[in-house]
Each structure stands twice: as structure tokens, then as C-alpha cells.
Amino acid sequence: MGPLRWLPLLGQLLLLQPPPARPAGPIQVFVVPHSHMDVGWVYTVQESMRAYAANVYTTVVEELTRGRQRRFIAVEQEFFRLWWDGVASEEQKCQVRQLLDEGRLEFVLGGQVMHDEAVTYMDDQILQLTEGHGFLYETFGIRPQFSWHVDPFGASATTPTLFALTGFNAHLISRIDYNLKDAMQEAQGLQFVWRGSPSLSEQQEIFTHVMDRYSYCTPSHIPFSNRSGFYWNGVAVFPEPPPDGMYPNMSEPVTETNIHLYAEALVANVKQRAMWFRTPHVLWPWGCDKQFFNASVQFNNMDPLLDYINDRTAQFGISVQYATLSDYFRALHAFNMTWGIRDHQDFIPYSSEPQQAWTGFYSSRSILKGLARQASAMLHAAESMFTRYMWPAPNGTLDSTWALKQLQELRWAVSEVQHHDAITGTESPKVNNMYVEHLRTGMLGVYKLMASIALDRTPVYRGTDPRPVGYSVSVYNPLAWNITTIITMTVTFPNVSVTDELGHPVSAQIQNSTEDPSAYELLILTTIPGLSYRHYKVRHTHGYQTDTGGMVVPVASTHKFSLKLRKQTSQKGKHLLPVTNDCYTLLFDLDTNLLHSIQERQRNHTVRMTQEFLEYQANGDVKQGPISDNYLFAPNKTAEPAWEAVGMEMVVGTLATDIRQYFYRNVTDQSYIYSIHSRLAHMHPSPAGELLCQRIEQQYRVGPLDLNREAILRTSSDLDSQQVLYSDNNGYQMQRRPYKAFKSNSIARNYYPIVQSAFIEDDKSRLVLLAERAHGISSQQNGQVEVMLHRRLWNNLDWDLKYNLTLNDTSVVHPVLWLLLGPKSVTTALRPRSGLALQHRPVVLFRELADEEAPVQRPHFPPPVILFPKLHLQILSIPGWKYSRKHDQHLRNLQRGHPEKPQANLRRVLLRLQHLYEAGEDPMLSQPVTVDLKVALRGLGSVISLEERSLTGTWDMQMLKRWHWRTKTGHLRGHTTSRPEGFTVTVYPKEIRTFFVHFQR
């Protein structure tokens, strides 16, 4: 559909050098048959399977067996796995295995889906790749070697690094800014070696091919017919295939009378494209969305056409062949060209035309974005909980087969929603409902699993008719560090006592609920070791003392302030109310009920800062100008304040102070449309409480919005940021985003995704924003940052109406941001760890407590899993894969077949470590870190073997030999990864290392 905007930066200009002369000889054309099969988007997965997807694999397999010259590439695994498990016959399965062995059918990319690159979290990208690759390797013994990322809306610099770590030899993308793609085409700069990580550099570089302006679809216009060309099977029909086999828009069949016209059209297109590349090789994708559901008519028309052209190679100057992606890249690699290098800059944002900035989807369907990340965090916690339960030995009655099934169901759902028309919010309402249903079903199963594990560790009353007196609460820390934080739970009574495992009272506070007037919020201060539990008893008490003499939890006091009008002028800071902990003083202006400034107490440095809600008004009539929709953001003017009055109340307690601001659209409104709930914890900035003290937690309420409104939270400060924003690629690395002035649509084209973190700064302070879901973010003015929190849109564009893609989202959303403020040295250290603390908050599980329950005996605490603060335990899981870790042995097992279905391997533990800091980012934290895994994992048992694997686990790293692509000299080299010495591993800045670990039973 289109490309990206031109970014006049040195790294890109290095690619755009004058084209060299092409070697003489015919152009070699690689016709790559494919079908782009969206896992969702407009139709549900089951609707797509019924209408066309199952027929793609059924007919392609049949047609490939009929012609040895034919080829096909398969991409996403979700549809293929559904076909393989529920449709394919044994004969078809045998044919698939033979086609794969002969290289006529090739899996490229191989993930469960083709994930989005702008708003997805890196851990979830890895998960969905691991899900797909694990299936392919377990089933066929194959490992995809090339990517096919043709449809995500912009390209992240994280992706080339992850694909290199996966073992890919080349990377293929398409959607980049239209201006930039045009410039790269003219300079023959669409192919380069991409070093996506500034820290890993050459170590994890990958050859990258950007598709030309025709993208992944075959050119549909042919001059001799009013039908589309090269699409002989027509367009898929929903809900069922037509019984007569006649589909809409079937291309004119190839005949003796028109074959020369088809040939001339194909040759002309090939020669045009050949001018945009440096070698005499042209990748000619044959296919598009929902194609090859009738592979017979496709190949029966293309076969004679290719033969016709090859019989006239001297006349046409080209030769053509069916090809897989491997065929194309092998020919290109063998040519041994010297390629330019692209640095760690991404291709975000993406614009397809001057007024079509694809930056709206960064914020579309905020509820789905939030749910996807919640499901991801729950899965991450459950994986390590289950692993700790199983090692060093199962310590309960849990059925491990049932447990693994719950994990696998949520793995599938979290993988599915990473699709580039899922978490993006660009799907139809019924498909959105499908994603939500799959996530919630998977989350429910995993919640039951976690409750079974956690409550196995606490005694349960087995008598009859117990009287509930409170709750037994288990709290699990899914991070491999000690964490001090505040957990919040809702209770129905105001008088409570909280005790720990030893019966000691615990710091806590109770206050009125913001959601339910009849309920209360209980805040509990907890310190939990890595991958460990704390257990508490919350008892309903009467009066000020418990039966055992302990004191009840103190009740926070609430102070309400009168409503203030937006146009009411401030007395220039004369009436400021401070809210203080040991790290910050927040000053609120009582003349406006708005934030006035924040003081960093350690340096006694104050930054002026205010926050408010505004709305962009969107045009809904295509006759009146550009429109905003699921994908696009096209504001017709600057944002305007969305409120006329604001109320405020403060809830002051011993543990934390909450500031609640309520924004009313009109002064006379009884209910508010927006709110900010800020929390400042009363915690000392010691190493134990550093992360908690040095953050300002904020939760917002937004909606329901009026139609054609796009809501933002704007934070304005006196930081001299020069309109430079820094935002992350997928929670992995940061990108510098200077404001750029365009002839038109500058607001939208200066929006970027925030997946986990962003910041603005000057020479004194840095303001960091941390997110628990993706949003759009921008810095439209100096010292200012705005986050788009919600969108509700409708337009009369025929295409949007046809597919129900107008985003009439009437929901209320409750996103969370954490704010950090401080000098660069402090925020550099805090940002990555705080971002993970937000993503992976402790899991709170509870059940009713009966008064007859026996007191807890002195609890047994297994050794925690503790890593250095700059190292993150990205995954600790039991995948259950059935394949042998020895490749040759696995292939022999597949050849022999399995008379009985192999059992899941519960002894293989998957471990992944990530260094959180860039090289040179911090004098201490950017140093390599060495960890003895035998010591770190002693709580799971005695480590007896450690094997380093590729990112998705399918390659033994000692056997993986990726292709080397020759590049120009003069560029910095990355460090060399060190192999584990025994059980000791050294992890360098930004490295991600994956291992299989085996423990002694």
C-alpha cells in the first residue's frame, strides 16, 4: 500500500550513492508465489479458514506435487497449524514433508503471525516467533532462514537484531515512508546491511531488502484488459467459497492470442524494477492478500507464460523461474557485491501519501493494547511459577499436563494478538472481540494455574462451614531482583489487620475506593525476593485492636478541594500545596487544581510542570479533506482543551499520598470525562526502595469520547528540550526523534509509538514516561510531551465503511504512566528497571480466610533467583517441546516416525538473559556482567548442563553459521560473544542470550 517519509540523516544518505553500472546479461527474475493471510483483520480466523485459508494449503500442496518447477512460500503459522491439525490428510502431510525436503515449499519468517513492529513489546515478538519456530522444528526439523515482513506499518530497528539472533540470513521489509522509498529506489539503495543495535553492531547485522513501490502484490494493471492481471483465481468470497468456483475479478486467462501481451506486461514491469536494484536479480512477488485459494488456475495460467518468456530470453532480455525466497537470496549472496551499511535508525513513522500518516494506530483500541500486555505479563509470571513448581521436584498435586495446556493456550493467544492488524487496533469490531475472547480465555486458565501453585503453598481449612474473616493473600515477584513495592487490593470492610508469614504486622494503609463507593482500597508495602512469594493474612477486625493485640491498618484521610474553572487565572503560584516524599515534592496550584511544578529533593532542583487533557477534532467527511481512521491520524488543527472545570481531592496516608484530579467537560456536568490519579509513595531512596521512591505513578480515566475526537494528555514543562523526543523501539532501545517541519500534516508525521518508555531532557534534567501499553507520543513544542490515550472516530470513506474500520470506540480506558524526573545519570540507571517493574508487577492471588484455620507453621522459603540489576531474566519456562536437542538425532526420529505420540519434555528449561543497557550509556551499568548460573539457579536444583541456543531455541549456537555479506570498510565492529565457560556466562551490553538448562533430579 505504500512507503515512509524521507529522513534526511547521514546514515540514510550513505545508502543513496550514485548507482554503479549493472553487469551485462539477461535479468534473472525470481517469481515467488505467496499468499498474504492476515490472522484476523476484517474476518475472524475461523471465517478465513472456511472461506479461503484452508484451500490455500490444500490446493497449493496438490499443485506443487504436479509440477516440479513450481514453488511456494508459506509465512504465518497460525493458519497452517490449523490446517495441519484439523484439515490435512495423512497423504497431504506426507506430500508437505517431501516438498519441504526438495525445497519446493519453503517456510519463511515462520512465526505464529507476522507481527507488528511499532506497538509490540519485544518479549512478545520473541514469543510468537518461538511458538511458530518450535512447531516447525518439532514437526519437520526445519528452521526458517529468511524474514518476510512485508505488511507491518513501518520497520523497527529492533527487528533486524532479533532476526539475526534467530539465525536468519536475510531480512525483507516493505512499508517505509513514500518519500524515502522513492529516493532509495532512484539511488538503488533498497538493499543494505542493517546494524539495528548500536551496541551489538556488526555482531548481529543482517542483510535487508526493501521491496520497491509495488510492495508484496503483483502489479494488477495490465494495459490490454479491464480486469486485474496475474490474479487468475480472482478475489476470495466470504463466508463460503462459491459453489460454481467462479470468483469476482478473475484475470483474463492466458491464451495463444494474448500470451504475448501478458509477456510484454510482465517484462516491462521487471525492467522497470530492475532499474531500482544494483544486481541483475529481480524479486517478483506473485500473489497478494488472500490469494492461491485455487492454486490450480493460478499455476495453469502462469506455467505457459513463464515458458513463453524463457523461450524468448534473447528477445526480452530476461529469464524467469519460480522461486522461493531462499533461491533469490542465495543468488544475490553468491553475486558477492559490496553493500552499504545502515545504522540503528528505524523506519518509523510510516506515511503512504502526504496526508496519510499511519500514526493513528499507535493509540487505536487502547483496551486491546492494554489487555495484550496484561496477558503477556501474566504469562511471563506463570512460566517461571510453573518452572519453580517443577524444580527441583514437584511439591504438590498439580497435574503437569493440564498446567502445560493452560500455558500453551495463553502462549497462542498472546502470539496471535501481535499480528499487524491485531494489537494495532486496525481490525474490525468482531475480530477485536475474537482477540479479546482468546486472551481472556487463556488468562482465565493461567490464573487458575497460578492460584493452584500459589495456594498449594498455604494451608487451607478443611473443616465444615467455616466463617470467612478475611483473605489469605499470596504475592509473587516475577522479576529476578528483590522488589519493594506497594500492592493494592479491594476489600469490603474498612477495619483490617495485615500480618505476614510469621504473624508480624505489615505496613499498610486503607482508603476509600475510586471505583466502588461501597468498597475500600488496601495498600500493602511488600519486599519480595526474585522469583519468590510473600504470604499475608488480611483479617476483618472490630475496633482498633485485633484479637491478638496487633493494631489495625490506619485509614488515610481525604481532603477535598472546590471546583476550579479552566479560565480561572492562577495567582502565579501563591497558593501551592506540597505533596512530599524523600525523592520529590509535587506542588499543586490551589487556584487551578493543576500540577504546578516538581522539585527533585536530592538536588533541590525544581522543574515547572503542568498536565491537562486536550482533544484533536477529526474530520469524518472525505469530501471535506483528510480523515482519521484506525490507521491514519489526520488532525485538521491543533488540539484544544477538553475540559472547563477540574476538581481535586487528596488521600493522605502513612504509606502513600494519592492526588485525584477530575476533569469536567462542562461546569454543570455531574460526571467527569477525564481523571488523573497520581500516587507518591512515602519511601526512603535506599537501594531497597529506590525504584518506588523515585517514581510518580499515574492512572488516567478517559472516555467515553464524543465522536471524532482523539484525546491526549499533554505535559508541559520548562525543560529546554529543543523539541527533541526520545522514544523506544519495542522496549529494547531508544530512538532520537527531533521535530521535523513538513509542508503538510506536520502534527501527525511527528507522532511516534511509545511501547515502554520515552523522555525529553535538557542539560539539567530528564523527564521519563513509562507505559504499560502502547500509545502515540509527540513533542510538538519545546519542553512539551503529549501522549494520545484514546480515539473515537467515524468517517464515510467507502473502504472503511465496507470493512467496518471506522473505530467508533465508545469505551472508557484506564491507562497507566509512571513519571521519573532527575539528572541523566539517575534516570539512565532507573529507566530500564522501572519499565520492567511496571510491566511485570507482582502477581496478587487470594482466597477467603476462615477463622478456624490453624496458624501457619514457620514457612519454608526456597532460595530466590537473584540477578545483577543490569541483567533481566527475560524468560524462565518449560516449553514442553518434544524434539531432541541434537539436530541429527531429531531428524532421524522424524524419519522413523513415532508409533506413539511423544510426550512433552518437562525436563528442558528455557532460559533467556538480557543486558538492559547500551554500550557507553553508563560508566558502570554498561559494563559486561558475568553470572554463574549454577549459583543463580540453585533454588531450582543443581545445574548439570547448559547449552546456548538461538533466540527461538531451534539452533545450537555452536552449529549456527549465518551468511556473511560483504560491506564497506571503516565501520565500527561489535564485540565477539563469549561462549559459556562451564556454567559461567558473560553478557555484554544489549545482548540477549538464550539457553537450554538441565537440572539434576
JOKA-V445451 format. One line per field, one symbol per residue. phi: phi as a letter, one per 40 degrees, with the letter a starting at -180 (. if undefined). Layout:
phi: ???
//
This chain:
phi: .ibbccbcbddccccccdccccdchcccbbcbcabcbcchgcbcdcccdccacccdccccccccccacccbabbbccccccccccbbcccccccccccccccgcbbcbggccacccbcbccddcccdccccccccccccbgbbdbacabcbdchbcccddcccccchccabbbacbddcccdcccccfbcbacbbcbcccfcdbcacbbcccccfcccdccbccacccbgbccgbdbbcbccccgcbcfcccdcbccbccccccccccccccccccbcbcbbcbcbiacfbgcbccccccccdccccccccbdcccgabbacacccdccccccccfccbcbbccccbbcbbcadbbccbccdbcfcccdccccccccccdccccdcccccbcadbabcccccccccccccdccccdccdcbbccgbccdccdccdccccccccccccccccccccccbcbcbcbfcccbibcbbbbccccbcbbabcbbcbbbccbbbbcccgccbcaabacccbbccbbcbbbcbbbccfbbbbbbbbcbbgbacccgccccccccbbbbccbcccccccfgcbbbcbbbcbbbcbbcccbgbcbabbcccbfbbbcabbabbbccccbbccchcbcadccbbccaccbdbababbaabbbbccabbbbbbbbcbccccbcbbabbbbbccbcccdcbdccccbbcbbbbbhccccfbbcbbbbbbccccgfbbbbccggbabbcbccbcbcagcdccbcbcbcbaaababcbabbbbbbbacacaabcacgbbbbccaabbaabcdcccdbfbcgccccbbbcbbbbbbicdccccccdccccccccbcdcbbaacbccccccccdccbcdcbbbcdcbbccababcgdcccccdcccccccccgbdbccccccccbcbbbbccbccgcadbcccdbbbcccccbccchccbabbcbcdcgcbcccccbccbbcbccgbccccccccdbgbbbbbcdgcbbbbcbbbcc
//
